[in-house]
Amino acid sequence: MGHCCLILSGRLLDGQDPATVHARLAAAFGMEMGGFRERVFERAPLIIRRGLDDATAEAQAAQLRAMGVEADVLPDNDRLAWLRRDGQIRGPLPEDALSRYAHAGDQWCHDGGQAWFDWVHAPSALPPLPEPAPEDVAAEKAADHEPPPIPAAMEPPPLPPMAAMPPPPAPPAIVKAPLSTVAVVAVLFGVLALLYRPLSPVAVLLALGVLVYLYRRPLLRGRAFAVAALVLGAAACLLWMHRPAPAPVADVYVPRPLKPLPSGRTANADAAVPCTAKAPAPKNDEDRFLLTGERVLTGRAQRKGDTYVAEAAVSVSDDCQPSALQLYVFRHGVFIGPALDKAAGLANTRLADFDLIDDQHLQVTLAQCTEKPGDCAATTVKQFAVMPGGGGWTLGEIK
């Protein structure tokens, strides 16, 4: 059995709106607003729960304070008293707690008593409860110590089990706080920053400013909007700062049509025809295209996807040995151009090797040679890219 009682003092906590607090308490008591004010709040201070243990009493008092009203937990005993203030009867209260709640000019009486006393005495000097006549004891017990001046209809209703229930929200009739316009503007600006990311730093600063603005104005709504604006602005800022690495810059070649070689480019003007006959036979339309330009095929070629690279001699000696080599690049069977600006002559620069890595990247190895035959060393590796351009595919060297 508990030894505490829960008292509703009737005073509101600082900064609380009376209408809002009354509405919450009425909802917690399960009463209409008018009946709650008449039967409970206008009778405060009064006991609303008795026979509670310490933990339960403190938990329910904390719930009442969370609703915005002052509540006290005091020792429970059988000595109760009533207050009369401005003609309104209040209570009942523990008799020992009168000094906490009674005001100057109030009157009080013992629970079960008939006489009202002016509140001028200290708690230790309260007039003793008059001894009832023996014939009245049974009647007083049957009446549960109800003082005659107090109507039975004014007994406070029992409080629901609040220990397992959170404080109820304000009823729908209470007008909601206005929504902050700047919070909505911050969200729209965050969406705009996602579309145009250079605005993202401004969007983040605006969202932070709105959060500070709303923190200082607790009656305004819109904190969720401000947080959403901050998330949008931060996401846009991260996307703006994460820029992909630039693609390698290539010197774009202007496509050059393949023209027949002039006679001066060969060691012997009549040597091209017999040398072509001795060269490897063409394997495809690209090779046959090179033959129309009087090139002499060497037989080295590579194909990756839609790209084809073939090596051919642009000049030959009298014994049909190549003296200058060039690489010719085709895309979708269409000639793009030569890979080297100048054909590699065997006298100084030899085309050592080439590798078509994929359909858009070509690697060429050049060797520098001295006057001694066969004295060459691979010293230069060049990278070329096959790229789409405004007028078609083009070939460029990657620096």
C-alpha positions, 0 to 999 in steps of 0.5 A: 500500500502506498503512502504518497498522494498526488496534488494538482496545485492549479498553478501553471509552469512558466511560459505555458498557455492556459488554454493549451494546458487546460485542453491537455489536462481535460484530454488526460482526465477524459473530460469535456473542457467545461466540466474539467475546469468546473470540477477540477481546475477551479477546485485546485489545489486538490488531491487527485490520486492517493495511496501511491508508492513513491516511484508511481507518484513521482512518475505521474507528477512528472507527466503532469509537469510535462503537460505544463501544470505544477504537481506535487507529491506529499505524504498521504495521511488520514487528516484532510482539510478543505479551503474556501477562497472567494466563496469557492470551496477547494480541496481536499488537501492533506491537513499538513499541507495547508501552509503550502497552499493557503493564502491570506484571507482563505478559510479552512475546515477539517474534513468532516468538520462543520466550523470554518476558520480564518487562515491566520495560524501556523501549521503547528497551531491548527485547531484540533479536530473536534471529537464527534459524538459517539452516535455520529461516528457511524454516520461519519464513516458511512459518509466517508468523512464528507463535510456537509458544506462540500457537495458530493458532485464536486469530488474530482474524477479519478486520474487515468493510469498515466504511468504507462501513457505519454502526455497527450498532445494538444487537441485539434481545436488548438490552432497550430503554430504558423509555418515559417516561410523562410524554411520553405524558401530554403528547401526550394533553394536546395532543390535549385542547387541540385540543378545548378550546383555552383549555388550549393554553398549558398544553399547550405549557408541559407539552411543553417541560417534558417535553423538558427532563426527557428531555434530562437523562435520556438513557436514557429514550425518548419524545422523539418523543412530547414533540415531537408534544405540542409541535406539537399544543399550538402548533397549538391555541394558534394556533387559539385566538388566531386568533379571527374578527372579531365580526359587526356588532351589529344592533338587532333589530326585533320583527316588527310586524303590518301593521294598517290605518291609522286615519283620523287618519293621512290628510289626509282619511279618504275620500282613501285609496280614490281615491288607491289607485286612482290609484297604481301597480297591485300586481305581486305578493302582497306589494304586494296585502298592503300594499293591505289595510293601506290603504297607497298604493304609490309603485311603487318596489320591489326584490327580491334573492333571497327578500327584497322591499322596497317603498315605500308612503305611509302618509298622502297629501294631498287631491291624493293626494300622499304626505306620509309614506313607509315601507319594508316588508320581506318574506322568502319572501313573509312580511311582516317589518316596516317598516324605519324606526321612524317614517315619513319625512315630507316636511315634515322628513325625506324618504326619498331612496333605498334599495338592497337590496344583497343578500338580507340587507342594505338601505341607506336614504338619508334627507334632512333638509329645511327649511321651503322646498319642495325644500330637502333634503340627503342627510345620513343613510345607514342600514344594515339587516340581515335576520337569522334569529331564534328565531321567524323572520326579523327586521329590525335596524339595523346600528350 
